[in-house]
Amino acid sequence: MKKENGILSEIVQLTRKNIRDYMMYIALAVIMLFFSSQTNGGFLSARNITNLINQSGYVAVLAIGMTVILIIKHIDLSVGYVAGFSGAVAAILMTQYGFNEWVAILCVLVMGLLIGLYQGVLITRLGVPAFVTTLAGMFIFRGLLNLSLQKTGTIIVRSEGFNLLSNGFIPDIPGVGGRTHILTLIIGAIIVAAFLFSQIKARKNKQKYNFEVVSLPIFIFILVAISALIMLVIYTLANYSGIPWTAVIVAVVLLIYNYVLKKTRLGRSIYGIGGNDQAAELSGINVEGVTLFSFCSMGVLAALAGILYTSRLQSATMTAGLGFEMDAIASAYIGGTAVSGGVGKVTNTIIGALIIMSLTNGMNLMGVDISMQYVVKGIIFVIAVAFDVRTRMKK
C-alpha cells in the first residue's frame, strides 16, 4: 500500500511539475476523442488519420521554421504568401516551361533561400524590424502570387511524381502480398526501438550525473504507453495504404531541426540569443549570422510548405497562403514556445500543429461553419498562450 501511495504521489508531483509540457498532449487527446465521438468514430478512421497527416504537412513544416524564428524573438508574417507564391512558381515551371518536377522543386527551394536571405539582410544589416520587413513581404508575395496567376487563374498540376508528395504513400516490399503494408510495420518497429533506446540512454546519462529521474515503474509505464500508441497508429496506417510521403518529409525536417537545436553549437546559439541577445553577443555569438540563418531556413521551409500544399491540391490557386502564417505561429505557441523567446521545442511544435489541424479537420467533418471555425481556433489559441504564460510565471 505504501509503495502504491508513493507511486501515486510521484505521479501527482510529476504532473504538477510538468503540467505545461503535458497539457498539449492532454489537449490533443481530448480533441481527438471529442471529434471521434461526434463523428461516430469517423475522425479516428484510417482514411481520416491519413487525410489529417497530409493536411497537416505544410503547417508542420512552416511551424518548425517559425519556432526557430520565435525562439530568437523575431517573427515572420510573410511565410504564408511565400508558400503560396512558391507553389505557384513550381506549377508554372512544370506546366508552362516543361521543367522536370524535381528540377522545379529544387529551383523553388533555392528561391525560398534567396527570399529568406533578402529578408534576413534587411533585418540584420539595415536594421529594419522583422515585423515590418515580413509584413511588407506578405504584401509583396501576395501581389506576386496574384500576378503570376492572373492570366491563367488556377493552374492544374498533372505531374504524377509531384502530386504523390502529398497524396502518395511509401511503397511496400516488392513481392509481399496481403492487405497489410509490411514495410510500414517494420518502420514502426524501428521507430519504437529507436525511441526505447534513446529514452533508456537518456535516463542512464541523468543517473550518471545524479540528475533527478522518475521511478522505474513510472518510467516503464511511460515507455509502454507511448510505444503502444505509436504501434496503434502504425498498425492503422498499415491496414490502409501505409505511411504517407508527407509524414516522411515532415519527419526528416523534424529530425534535422531537432538535432540542430539540441546537439549543435548553432542550436545553443539560437537559444542563447533568445534568452538574451546582448549577453549572447558579448559571449562571442555571431547574432547577425544566426539571425540570418534563421530567416534563410524559414524561407526554404516556406517554399517546401508551398510545394506540399500545391501537391496536396494538385493545383496552384490565388488563395494559397491565406492564413498559413497564423496557423504556423499558433502551432509554435501552442507547442510551448515562449512568447518572450529563448524557449521552444520543434517536437512540441508538431503537437501544436496537430492540435490546430485536428480542430480544422474535426469541425469540417461535423459541418461547422468556417466563420465559427476561426472563432474556435482563436479561443483555443489564446487559452493555450495564457496557460503557458501563467505556468511560467509560477516558476
Secondary structure as UniProt FT lines:
FT   HELIX           2..17
FT   HELIX           19..38
FT   TURN            39..41
FT   TURN            43..44
FT   HELIX           46..71
FT   TURN            72..73
FT   HELIX           79..95
FT   HELIX           101..124
FT   HELIX           130..149
FT   TURN            150..152
FT   STRAND          155..156
FT   HELIX           160..167
FT   TURN            174..175
FT   HELIX           182..208
FT   TURN            209..210
FT   HELIX           216..238
FT   TURN            239..241
FT   HELIX           245..263
FT   HELIX           265..275
FT   HELIX           277..282
FT   TURN            283..284
FT   HELIX           287..313
FT   STRAND          315..316
FT   TURN            318..323
FT   HELIX           324..334
FT   TURN            335..336
FT   TURN            339..340
FT   HELIX           346..366
FT   HELIX           370..394
//
